[in-house]
């Protein structure tokens, strides 16, 4: 493991070809602010949530300035590739498919995936009872991949959305029979007034082929310095207790493992 004092040196990472002093360094962080409790916007336009707080804590640990760049989830990796952002911190699951396009830090949390439907609905472990129904998923996510490979061949209709907020709205007006998404944000949804009358149904998806290794921070291919700096910072905020302090504001249990 890298020693913590090395983090400041690693903060002298390249933005556009040359090293900058840490005081002058600015990292652009891509985020989709429509994924509560990880990221959302207040009425006055501020980004809030677990991902946002973790990102700010990591920047403080690395002693670098950071700016947040909003974008839709399926545009974050393309934005990395064309250097509009330096990293994507937006609950992005680490998996082999994405690793072909970007490099990842180690995980900073883990979640499974589940279905939500009207309370009282029953779904078997093989999802056969969903045939002919319509399930909403977020585009370019691991749940989208599972829906493409498993649901659609079974005759389950899949409707894709830019973000979970759009899915929740269509569920409320009856355009969808179910949502298939990560368990943690769905827990948040079910705990709110708009989630009243809905419940988890069917099996919990934990297959590493789809849920990967957990959520990581994506950076451009080959930027090993930034990956190392971020990994050291993740270790740093966990060792100091800052990670746990942030997590407890949003979750009742440990989401790291």
Residue pairs with C-beta under 8 A, 6 or more apart in sequence:
1 232
1 235
2 10
2 228
2 231
2 232
4 232
4 235
4 236
4 239
6 232
7 61
7 62
7 63
7 229
7 232
7 233
7 236
8 22
8 62
8 63
10 62
10 225
10 226
10 228
10 229
10 232
11 22
11 25
11 62
11 63
11 64
11 229
12 19
12 20
12 21
12 22
12 25
13 19
13 25
13 27
13 86
13 223
13 225
13 226
13 229
14 223
14 225
15 25
15 26
15 27
15 86
16 83
22 63
22 64
25 64
25 65
26 64
26 65
26 66
26 67
27 59
27 64
27 65
27 66
27 67
27 86
27 87
27 226
28 66
28 67
28 69
28 84
28 85
28 86
28 87
29 55
29 59
29 66
29 67
29 68
29 69
29 85
29 86
29 87
29 88
29 89
30 69
30 70
30 71
30 76
30 79
30 80
30 84
30 85
30 87
30 88
30 89
30 90
31 39
31 47
31 51
31 52
31 55
31 68
31 69
31 70
31 71
31 76
31 88
31 89
31 90
32 39
32 70
32 71
32 72
32 73
32 76
32 90
32 163
33 39
33 40
33 41
33 47
33 49
33 52
33 70
34 40
34 41
34 162
34 163
34 164
34 165
34 166
35 49
35 51
35 73
35 90
35 91
35 163
35 164
35 185
36 49
36 164
36 185
36 188
37 49
37 50
37 184
37 185
37 188
37 250
37 251
38 49
38 50
38 51
38 90
38 91
38 184
38 185
39 47
39 48
39 49
39 50
39 51
39 52
39 90
39 91
40 47
40 48
40 49
41 47
41 48
42 48
47 68
47 70
49 250
50 109
50 246
50 247
50 249
50 250
50 251
51 89
51 90
51 91
52 68
53 246
53 249
54 89
54 108
54 237
54 243
54 246
55 66
55 68
55 89
56 66
57 237
57 242
57 243
57 246
58 89
58 217
58 230
58 233
58 234
58 237
59 65
59 66
61 232
61 233
61 236
61 237
61 242
62 229
62 230
62 232
62 233
69 79
69 84
69 85
71 79
71 85
72 162
72 163
73 90
73 92
73 138
73 139
73 140
73 141
73 162
73 163
74 139
74 140
74 162
76 85
76 88
76 90
76 92
76 218
77 88
77 98
77 101
77 102
77 218
79 85
79 88
80 86
80 87
80 88
80 102
80 218
80 219
80 220
81 101
81 220
83 220
86 219
86 220
86 226
87 217
87 218
87 219
87 226
87 230
88 102
88 217
88 218
88 219
89 217
91 109
91 182
91 185
91 215
92 98
92 104
92 215
92 216
92 217
92 218
93 141
93 142
93 211
93 212
93 213
93 214
93 215
93 216
94 104
94 107
94 212
94 213
94 214
94 215
94 216
95 142
95 210
95 212
95 213
97 145
98 104
98 218
101 221
102 218
102 219
102 220
102 221
103 218
103 219
103 220
103 221
103 222
103 223
103 224
103 227
104 216
104 217
104 218
104 219
104 227
105 216
105 217
105 219
105 227
105 230
105 231
105 234
106 216
106 231
106 234
107 213
107 214
107 215
107 216
107 256
108 214
108 215
108 216
108 217
108 234
108 243
108 256
109 184
109 214
109 215
109 247
109 255
109 256
110 211
110 213
110 214
110 215
110 255
110 256
110 257
111 182
111 183
111 184
111 211
111 214
111 215
111 255
112 182
112 183
112 204
112 205
112 206
112 211
113 142
113 143
113 146
113 180
113 181
113 182
113 183
113 204
113 205
113 210
113 211
114 180
114 181
114 183
114 186
114 200
114 201
114 202
114 204
114 205
115 123
115 130
115 135
115 178
115 179
115 180
115 200
115 201
115 202
116 171
116 178
116 179
116 181
116 186
116 189
116 190
116 195
116 198
116 199
116 200
116 201
117 123
117 177
117 178
117 179
117 198
117 199
117 201
118 197
118 198
118 199
119 197
119 198
119 199
120 199
121 178
121 199
121 201
122 129
122 201
123 129
123 130
123 201
123 202
124 202
125 202
125 203
127 150
127 151
127 154
127 156
127 202
128 154
130 151
130 154
130 156
130 177
130 178
131 154
131 155
131 156
132 155
132 156
132 157
133 156
133 157
133 177
133 178
134 156
134 157
134 158
134 159
134 175
134 176
134 177
134 178
135 147
135 151
135 156
135 157
135 158
135 159
135 176
135 177
135 178
135 179
135 180
136 158
136 159
136 160
136 161
136 167
136 170
136 171
136 176
136 178
136 179
136 180
137 143
137 144
137 147
137 158
137 159
137 160
137 161
137 167
137 179
137 180
137 181
138 144
138 160
138 161
138 162
138 163
138 164
138 167
138 181
139 160
139 161
139 162
141 181
141 182
142 210
142 211
142 212
143 180
143 181
143 182
143 210
144 158
144 160
145 210
146 180
146 205
146 210
147 156
147 158
147 180
148 158
151 158
151 180
152 158
159 170
159 175
159 176
161 167
161 170
164 179
164 181
164 185
164 189
167 176
167 179
167 181
168 179
168 189
168 194
170 176
171 178
171 179
171 198
172 194
178 201
179 186
179 189
183 200
183 204
184 251
184 255
186 200
189 195
189 198
190 198
190 199
190 200
205 211
217 230
219 226
219 227
219 230
234 243
237 243
237 246
238 244
238 256
243 256
244 254
247 254
247 255
247 256
